[in-house]
Amino acid sequence: MNDTKGERTRQRIVSTAAPLFNKLGYAGASMADLMAAAGLEKGGLYRHFESKEAIALAAFDHAVHVQRERIRARLDLAPENAAARMVAVAEALAGAASDTVVGGGCPLMNAAVETDDAESPLHSALRTRARRAMTQLLAAVRRIVADGVAAREFAQATDPDAEASALVATMEGALMLAKLYDDPAHLEHAVARVRERAGALAAPRRSRGSTRRATGRPSPAT
């Protein structure tokens, strides 16, 4: 029972710390902020975590998990074709702007920006985690595109690595613009561009099919 209660308290600390760090920054959020959010004194926090840095790393992992689950949920609802699944990932990433569980936008982008050129042990550990999480995201999109190529939904010359990089960069850039200008239109434009690109990747196959049908039957003008 005590272990269960302790784990619940630990999870409450992490889930309340995640939006604080994501909004205020890992250096900007203070112990006072964390105490107020969790409703605990400093001793209560340190009973479950050895330091603010340990809370920050656990909070980042939690934020990444929330984002990963958002993407998985979108993919579960998407049609079983590569183009639709590319769009589903884009829509899920766009959802970070209005996320109420971990507010403040994409935790990967926020951590990447904050840790750029920072040399503290915390920032170094966060940068490692952010790179690992981003690598996993890129790999997930790459698999979607590669599956589309293997299934001949996409042209055989399609480069899965390039498409994954372009999709993630498009959405992360749109998240930054949406936050900077407080304007979700940037995300709408980005999702539309991903949808357009996914359709273009599938277009060569449709064009070949249309050509075969056209050449197999005389036209009305013949």
Secondary structure as a PSIPRED ss2 file (coil, helix, strand):
# PSIPRED VFORMAT (PSIPRED V4.0)

   1 M C   1.000  0.000  0.000
   2 N H   0.000  1.000  0.000
   3 D H   0.000  1.000  0.000
   4 T H   0.000  1.000  0.000
   5 K H   0.000  1.000  0.000
   6 G H   0.000  1.000  0.000
   7 E H   0.000  1.000  0.000
   8 R H   0.000  1.000  0.000
   9 T H   0.000  1.000  0.000
  10 R H   0.000  1.000  0.000
  11 Q H   0.000  1.000  0.000
  12 R H   0.000  1.000  0.000
  13 I H   0.000  1.000  0.000
  14 V H   0.000  1.000  0.000
  15 S H   0.000  1.000  0.000
  16 T H   0.000  1.000  0.000
  17 A H   0.000  1.000  0.000
  18 A H   0.000  1.000  0.000
  19 P H   0.000  1.000  0.000
  20 L H   0.000  1.000  0.000
  21 F H   0.000  1.000  0.000
  22 N H   0.000  1.000  0.000
  23 K H   0.000  1.000  0.000
  24 L H   0.000  1.000  0.000
  25 G C   1.000  0.000  0.000
  26 Y C   1.000  0.000  0.000
  27 A C   1.000  0.000  0.000
  28 G C   1.000  0.000  0.000
  29 A C   1.000  0.000  0.000
  30 S C   1.000  0.000  0.000
  31 M H   0.000  1.000  0.000
  32 A H   0.000  1.000  0.000
  33 D H   0.000  1.000  0.000
  34 L H   0.000  1.000  0.000
  35 M H   0.000  1.000  0.000
  36 A H   0.000  1.000  0.000
  37 A H   0.000  1.000  0.000
  38 A H   0.000  1.000  0.000
  39 G C   1.000  0.000  0.000
  40 L C   1.000  0.000  0.000
  41 E C   1.000  0.000  0.000
  42 K H   0.000  1.000  0.000
  43 G H   0.000  1.000  0.000
  44 G H   0.000  1.000  0.000
  45 L H   0.000  1.000  0.000
  46 Y H   0.000  1.000  0.000
  47 R C   1.000  0.000  0.000
  48 H C   1.000  0.000  0.000
  49 F C   1.000  0.000  0.000
  50 E C   1.000  0.000  0.000
  51 S C   1.000  0.000  0.000
  52 K H   0.000  1.000  0.000
  53 E H   0.000  1.000  0.000
  54 A H   0.000  1.000  0.000
  55 I H   0.000  1.000  0.000
  56 A H   0.000  1.000  0.000
  57 L H   0.000  1.000  0.000
  58 A H   0.000  1.000  0.000
  59 A H   0.000  1.000  0.000
  60 F H   0.000  1.000  0.000
  61 D H   0.000  1.000  0.000
  62 H H   0.000  1.000  0.000
  63 A H   0.000  1.000  0.000
  64 V H   0.000  1.000  0.000
  65 H H   0.000  1.000  0.000
  66 V H   0.000  1.000  0.000
  67 Q H   0.000  1.000  0.000
  68 R H   0.000  1.000  0.000
  69 E H   0.000  1.000  0.000
  70 R H   0.000  1.000  0.000
  71 I H   0.000  1.000  0.000
  72 R H   0.000  1.000  0.000
  73 A H   0.000  1.000  0.000
  74 R H   0.000  1.000  0.000
  75 L H   0.000  1.000  0.000
  76 D H   0.000  1.000  0.000
  77 L H   0.000  1.000  0.000
  78 A C   1.000  0.000  0.000
  79 P C   1.000  0.000  0.000
  80 E C   1.000  0.000  0.000
  81 N C   1.000  0.000  0.000
  82 A H   0.000  1.000  0.000
  83 A H   0.000  1.000  0.000
  84 A H   0.000  1.000  0.000
  85 R H   0.000  1.000  0.000
  86 M H   0.000  1.000  0.000
  87 V H   0.000  1.000  0.000
  88 A H   0.000  1.000  0.000
  89 V H   0.000  1.000  0.000
  90 A H   0.000  1.000  0.000
  91 E H   0.000  1.000  0.000
  92 A H   0.000  1.000  0.000
  93 L H   0.000  1.000  0.000
  94 A H   0.000  1.000  0.000
  95 G H   0.000  1.000  0.000
  96 A H   0.000  1.000  0.000
  97 A H   0.000  1.000  0.000
  98 S H   0.000  1.000  0.000
  99 D C   1.000  0.000  0.000
 100 T C   1.000  0.000  0.000
 101 V C   1.000  0.000  0.000
 102 V C   1.000  0.000  0.000
 103 G C   1.000  0.000  0.000
 104 G C   1.000  0.000  0.000
 105 G C   1.000  0.000  0.000
 106 C C   1.000  0.000  0.000
 107 P H   0.000  1.000  0.000
 108 L H   0.000  1.000  0.000
 109 M H   0.000  1.000  0.000
 110 N H   0.000  1.000  0.000
 111 A H   0.000  1.000  0.000
 112 A H   0.000  1.000  0.000
 113 V H   0.000  1.000  0.000
 114 E H   0.000  1.000  0.000
 115 T H   0.000  1.000  0.000
 116 D C   1.000  0.000  0.000
 117 D C   1.000  0.000  0.000
 118 A C   1.000  0.000  0.000
 119 E C   1.000  0.000  0.000
 120 S C   1.000  0.000  0.000
 121 P H   0.000  1.000  0.000
 122 L H   0.000  1.000  0.000
 123 H H   0.000  1.000  0.000
 124 S H   0.000  1.000  0.000
 125 A H   0.000  1.000  0.000
 126 L H   0.000  1.000  0.000
 127 R H   0.000  1.000  0.000
 128 T H   0.000  1.000  0.000
 129 R H   0.000  1.000  0.000
 130 A H   0.000  1.000  0.000
 131 R H   0.000  1.000  0.000
 132 R H   0.000  1.000  0.000
 133 A H   0.000  1.000  0.000
 134 M H   0.000  1.000  0.000
 135 T H   0.000  1.000  0.000
 136 Q H   0.000  1.000  0.000
 137 L H   0.000  1.000  0.000
 138 L H   0.000  1.000  0.000
 139 A H   0.000  1.000  0.000
 140 A H   0.000  1.000  0.000
 141 V H   0.000  1.000  0.000
 142 R H   0.000  1.000  0.000
 143 R H   0.000  1.000  0.000
 144 I H   0.000  1.000  0.000
 145 V H   0.000  1.000  0.000
 146 A H   0.000  1.000  0.000
 147 D H   0.000  1.000  0.000
 148 G H   0.000  1.000  0.000
 149 V H   0.000  1.000  0.000
 150 A H   0.000  1.000  0.000
 151 A C   1.000  0.000  0.000
 152 R C   1.000  0.000  0.000
 153 E C   1.000  0.000  0.000
 154 F C   1.000  0.000  0.000
 155 A C   1.000  0.000  0.000
 156 Q C   1.000  0.000  0.000
 157 A C   1.000  0.000  0.000
 158 T C   1.000  0.000  0.000
 159 D C   1.000  0.000  0.000
 160 P H   0.000  1.000  0.000
 161 D H   0.000  1.000  0.000
 162 A H   0.000  1.000  0.000
 163 E H   0.000  1.000  0.000
 164 A H   0.000  1.000  0.000
 165 S H   0.000  1.000  0.000
 166 A H   0.000  1.000  0.000
 167 L H   0.000  1.000  0.000
 168 V H   0.000  1.000  0.000
 169 A H   0.000  1.000  0.000
 170 T H   0.000  1.000  0.000
 171 M H   0.000  1.000  0.000
 172 E H   0.000  1.000  0.000
 173 G H   0.000  1.000  0.000
 174 A H   0.000  1.000  0.000
 175 L H   0.000  1.000  0.000
 176 M H   0.000  1.000  0.000
 177 L H   0.000  1.000  0.000
 178 A H   0.000  1.000  0.000
 179 K H   0.000  1.000  0.000
 180 L H   0.000  1.000  0.000
 181 Y H   0.000  1.000  0.000
 182 D C   1.000  0.000  0.000
 183 D C   1.000  0.000  0.000
 184 P C   1.000  0.000  0.000
 185 A H   0.000  1.000  0.000
 186 H H   0.000  1.000  0.000
 187 L H   0.000  1.000  0.000
 188 E H   0.000  1.000  0.000
 189 H H   0.000  1.000  0.000
 190 A H   0.000  1.000  0.000
 191 V H   0.000  1.000  0.000
 192 A H   0.000  1.000  0.000
 193 R H   0.000  1.000  0.000
 194 V H   0.000  1.000  0.000
 195 R H   0.000  1.000  0.000
 196 E H   0.000  1.000  0.000
 197 R H   0.000  1.000  0.000
 198 A H   0.000  1.000  0.000
 199 G H   0.000  1.000  0.000
 200 A H   0.000  1.000  0.000
 201 L H   0.000  1.000  0.000
 202 A H   0.000  1.000  0.000
 203 A H   0.000  1.000  0.000
 204 P H   0.000  1.000  0.000
 205 R H   0.000  1.000  0.000
 206 R H   0.000  1.000  0.000
 207 S H   0.000  1.000  0.000
 208 R H   0.000  1.000  0.000
 209 G H   0.000  1.000  0.000
 210 S H   0.000  1.000  0.000
 211 T H   0.000  1.000  0.000
 212 R H   0.000  1.000  0.000
 213 R H   0.000  1.000  0.000
 214 A H   0.000  1.000  0.000
 215 T H   0.000  1.000  0.000
 216 G C   1.000  0.000  0.000
 217 R C   1.000  0.000  0.000
 218 P C   1.000  0.000  0.000
 219 S C   1.000  0.000  0.000
 220 P C   1.000  0.000  0.000
 221 A C   1.000  0.000  0.000
 222 T C   1.000  0.000  0.000
